[in-house]
Structures are given as C-alpha cells and as structure tokens.
C-alpha cells in the first residue's frame, strides 16, 4: 500500500468515524460499497466491512455511554438475536458465491435497501415527525406480547418483537456485510419509537458485540483485508469521538436528514458501479467512487459544522443557517 493510498484510507477512516459516532453505524454501509467499487471481491468487501465495524464501534460505544445515550437491555436483546441472524446471512452469501451470483445479488440488494430506508428517513425528517413511522411505533407498542419490557425514552414494547426484529436485521447484516446500523437505527426509531439519540448509542453498543462475531466468521475463512481495515481504523479512532459528541448537540430531525443523505448516496454509488461494469462504461465506475468519497466528505463536514454552530449558541452565519435549516 503506497503513501497516497495510505493517506486516502486514513482520511476516509476519519470521515467514516465521524459519521459512525453520529449515526450509530459502524461504517460498513460505506466501507463495503467503497471496497466493491474499488474492485475488491464481494466476500472480502463484506468481511472487511464487518471487521471495521468491530474495531471502530468500541470507541463510539464508550463515548455514547458517557453521554447517557445507551439502553443496555435493548442492546442485549438485539445482540443475541442478531448474532444468530448473522450466521444465517453468511451461509446465504456462501451459497450465492458458489453459484457465481454473489456480486450481482449483494449489489442489487444494497441499492434497494439503502434507497428505501433513505427515502423513508428523508420523508420523516422533512415532515418534522408527522410521518407514518410514528403511528407504526404506537401500534407496535400496543401489542401486548409477553414479555413486555420498558426501555429508555418512555418506551414499553414486547421483548419477543424486539428479538424478532434483531433476527431479521442480523440475517441482512451477515448477508450484506454491515453491522446492521443503517437498518437497525431506523427500525428502533420507527418500529419501536426509541428517540434518535438513544437509538444511536444503543446501536453502537450492539454493533460492538455482533460486529465482533461477524468479523470472526469471515476472518477464519481469510476473507478480511487486514491492511485496509487497520489503515481505516487509524483515522476512525478520532472521528468516532467527534461524531459521538455531535449527537448531543444536533436535534433528531437533523440526524435523520443527514442519515438519509448518506444512504441515498450509497445507493446511487453502488447502482452506478453496477451499470458501469455491466456495460463497460469507465466513467460510471469513476463516478461511483466519487459519489462514495464525496458524500462522506460533505455529510461529515456538515455534521461537524452543525455541531459547531450549536456550540456558538445562535451566532449563526450563512453556513450555519444552511446546515441547521
């Protein structure tokens, strides 16, 4: 790995760390697509994404604990259920690899899920909490399926439903090589009614444990690019602390808006790469890489600027009005 590539991955790790600490996602929803568009085999991209999830999540979990943004009961249930699901998802990937369709299926699934979750989250952020997601959480909380468990944020919901949700997200996590954050965070917010800040902190704690298991499953088969993961972690160590601190300064709707922007950018990047590869259009491959890295730079910068503007307590200039509007 040359010095330019090294600097690129360290910087990318710093930016992903900021987004990870802010959104409660281990960064694999960016790392895995980035490795795919850079030409890494799908199983190596998946395994490396999960390894990065584990390494960077430890730092963020400690930081969010300091801010009181972690629900330990919710994280424990999700971790157990997702661990079971991850193994099932990994077996699906192995089957697709044997059939020679892993790259296509994983890419298409990424595009669909990132776009769908991104659009739902964007709609909710733009409607200031008046979307159907709020009604869904009320209906879920009304289902009296034992055992009923009380969680932080005045949430009381069936532990059975929570475990079922974790199992489904775990299967998708093992299949796509993600810590589950880009699915689990909106699931907790819209499905269970957990406040965004608590969903972020709880998600990171769960990712620490399930990400460790997922990384082990792939690493034992030699499907983790250790130099890439180590280089990314150098930058993410600082970025995760910055992002975690920003969640206590930025309101829920802003968190959702930035989250949606990243998911939609990731979806577009993977779709562009797939089309470029299928029709041998080099410019589309280049565009997909620019989308992944460009969106990471823009959104992480907006997150930091929004936090700084909040710290300035109303001394807003044009840039502050732009990112907090």
N, C-alpha and C positions, 0 to 999 in steps of 0.2 A: 504494500500500500504506500504510494508516493506521498510527499508532503502536502500536495494540493488536495488529494483525496482525503488525507487525514484531517486537514483543516476543515474541509467541507463536512465531513461526518461529525466532527466535534461541534461545529456551529449548528448543524442540523439537530444534533442531540440537545443543545442548549435550548433551541426554539421548541422542540418537542417537549422538553422538560417543563417549560413554562405552560404549554397547553395541557400537559398531563396534570400538573398540580392544580390548574384552574378548572379543568373539566372532569377530573376523576377518571381519566382513561390512561392506560399505560403507554400509549403512544404507538401501539402496534397497528392501530387503524390508519396510521400514517407510514410507519416503518415497513409493514408488509407490502402495501401498494408501491411504496418507493422502491423497494428491492425488486418487485415484479417488473416495474417499468425500466429498471436498470439492467434487467436481463438475468437475474438470479432464478434458478429453478423454483417452482411453486412450493415444494416441500421445504426447501431451505429458507425461503422467504417467510413461510409460516412458522417454522421452528425458531428462526432468529427473532421474529416479532414477539413470540412468547417469552424468549429469554430476556429480551429488552424489557418486557413488561415486568418481570420479576425484579430485575436489577434496579429499575428506576422507581418502582412503587414503594419500596421500603422507606425511601427518603420522604416521599409525599405523605405516606401514612403517619409518620411521626409528626410532621408539620401540621396536618389537619387535626390530629389528636390534641395538639397544643391549643388549637382554636375551638375545641369542643364540638367538632363537626363530624363525629363518628358515632354510629349506633352499633354496638358490639353484638347485640342479639341478631339484628338483621344481617350483619356481615357473616356471622357464624352459620346461619341457615343457608344463605346464598353460597357460601364457600363449599359446604358439604354437597349440596345439590349440583353445583357447577363442576366439582371435581369428577363426579360420576358422568356428567354430560360430556366433559372434555375427552375422556377416553373413547366414548362412542363416536364423537366427531372425528377423532383421529383415525379411527378404523374406516370411516367413510372416505377420508382423504386417501388412505392406502388403497382402497378398492378402486377409486377413480384413477389413481396413478397407474395401477395395474392395467386398467382399461385404456389408458392413454388419453383420458379426457380431463385430468385434474386441472390443468392450467385454464382451460376454457370455462369449466363449471365454476371454479373458485372466482375467476374474474367476473363472470356474469352475476354471480350471487352477490359479490361485493358491490357492484354497480347498483343492483336493485335495492339492497338493504340500506346502503349509505344514502341513496336518493330518497327512499321512502321515509326513513327516520328523519333525515334532514328537512324534508318538506313539512312533515308534521310538527317538528320543533319550531321551524320558522313561522308557521301559521300561528302557533301558540304564542310565540314571542311578540308577533305583530298585533295580536288581538288582546294583549295585556291580560292573559289568564282567563279569557272568556271562551276558549275553545272547548271541544267535546272531551278533551283529556280530563278536565276537572270532573265532569259528570261520570266518566268511566271510573275514576278513583272512588267516587262516592258509592257507586254500585258495587264495586269490589269490596269496600269496607262494610257494606251492608250484608254481605254473605256470611252467615254465622256457621262456618265450617270449623269444627274444633281441630286443634286448639286455637283459641283466639289469643293474640299476643299484642301488647301495647309497645309501640316504638316511639322514638323521639319525634318531635314535631306534632304531637297530639294525634298520632296515627294508631289505630287499632284495627288489625286485619288478621285473617286466617293464616296460621303458620303453614298449613297444608298448601294453600295457594301460593305463598311465598316460595316454598320448596319446589313446587311445580314450575314456577317462573324461572327459578335458578337452574333447573334441569334443562329447560328449553334453551336458555341463553348459553349454558355450558356446552351443549351439542354444537351450537353455532360457533362458539368460541374455539373449540377443538377443530372444527371444520375450516374456519377462516383464518386461524392463527391470530386471534385477537384476545385480549384479556376479558372481553365482554362489556367493557365500559360504554362503548357507543350504543350498545343495546340495553345494558342494564341500567344506566343512568336515566334514560327516558322511561324505561319500564317502571322504575321506582317512583319517578315523578308523576307520570300519567296513570299508571296502573295501580299504584299503592297510595299516592298522594303525599309522598315524602317531600319536604322542602328541598329546593335545588342544592343549597349549600351542604345539607346533611347527606343528600344523595351522593354528592361528590366525595365527601370524606369517607363515607361508608363503602363506596365503590372502590376506593383506593385500598382500603384495608383488605377487602375481599380479593382484590387483584393480587395483592402480595402473596397470598396463600395459593389461590388457584393458578396464578401465573407460574409459581414455582413448580407445581405439579406438571403443568403443560410443557414447560421448558424441559423438564426431566424426561418426559415421554419422547420428545423429539431428539434431545441430545443423546440419549442412549442409542439412537439409530444413526448418529453422526450427521444430523440434519440442522445443525446450528453453525452459522458463520461467526465463530468466536472473535476474530479481529474486528469485524464490523460492529458486533454488539458491544465489545469493550470500548471502542472508539466513541460510539454514540453515548455510552454511559458517562464518559468523561465530561461531556457538555451538559447532560441532563441532570447531573447532581446539583448544579447551581440553579438550573432552570426550574426544577421541581419546587424548590423553596420559594422562588419568586412567584410562581403561579399559585401555590397554595395560599400565600399571603394575600394575593389579589382577590380571592373569593370572599374574604371578609369585608372587602371594600366596594364590590360591584354587586348590583341588585340582581334578583332572579331572572328578570326578563332579558337583561343584558347578557347574562351567562348563556341563556337559551339561544339568543341571537348569534353570538359568536360560535356556539356549538354547531348550530345549523349550517353556518357558512363553511366550517371545516368539513362537515360530512358531505355537503354538496360538491365542494371542490375535489374531495377524494373520489367521489363517484364519477365525476366528469373526467378526472385524470385516468382512471382505470379503463373507462369506456373508450377514451381517445387512444390509449395504448393498444387496446384490443383491436380497434378498427385499423390503426396504422399497421399492426402486424399482419392482420388478415389480408390487407390489400397492398402491403409493401410500400406504404407511404411514410418515408423517413421523417417528414416534417411533423406528422402527427405524433410520432414517438418522442420527438424533441419537445413538442408542446405538452405532452403528458408529464414529462419530467419537470418542465417549467411550472405547470399547474400545481404539482405536489409541493415543490420547494417554495414557489411564490405565495401560495395560500398560507403556508406555515409562517413565512416571514410577516405577511400582512396581518394575520389574525393574532399572532403572538405579540406583535408590536402594538396592535390596538388594545389588547388586554393590559399590557404594561402601561400604556398611555392612559387608559380609563382609570386604572388604579391610582396613578399619579395625580390625575385630575381630582379624584375623590379626596386624596390626601391634602390637596390645595384648598379644599373646603370652599368651593364656589368661585375661586378665582379663575374662571374659565375663559380661555381664548377660543379662537375659531376651531382649533384642532380638538379641544376638549368638548366643545358643543357637538362636533361631528361624531365622536366615538361614544358619547353618552346620550345621544338623541334617540 
